[in-house]
Amino acid sequence: MSSNPSKLEINKERVGAWDKGKEQEFSTLSKFVAVYCNNHHETGKGQLCRECRELLDYGHKRLEMCAFDPKPKCRDCPAHCYRKDYRQRVREVMKFSGMYFVKRGRVDWLIKYFTR
């Protein structure tokens, strides 16, 4: 179920709040960044390079500050809170990691990602 931008409301009480939706979004971002980093940088499994750690920390801050209720998927959001350079990096990470999961039979991940 995708979010309908016309039904989004800003709820300032959600800024700084951490709910199940934000936790799921961050969990997905974390896993996608880990796959990308482990396949593009000289890191061990379960470790992130400085650049990928910075991207993940930035994503966490942006999620924490999201005031939309219900929180839309970032790609469907009317207010892009990521800076342009970070948005491009996240797109690159999501594209690579999405294909990585498909090639390894993890279609369930993509179904969850695109249907929530």
Sequence and secondary structure as in RCSB ss.txt:
>XXXX:A:sequence
MSSNPSKLEINKERVGAWDKGKEQEFSTLSKFVAVYCNNHHETGKGQLCRECRELLDYGHKRLEMCAFDPKPKCR
DCPAHCYRKDYRQRVREVMKFSGMYFVKRGRVDWLIKYFTR
>XXXX:A:secstr
    GGG EE GGGTT   HHHHHHHHHHHHHHHHHHHHHSS  TT   HHHHHHHHHHHHHHHH  EES   GG
G SS  S HHHHHHHHHHHHHHHHHHHHTT HHHHHHHHH 
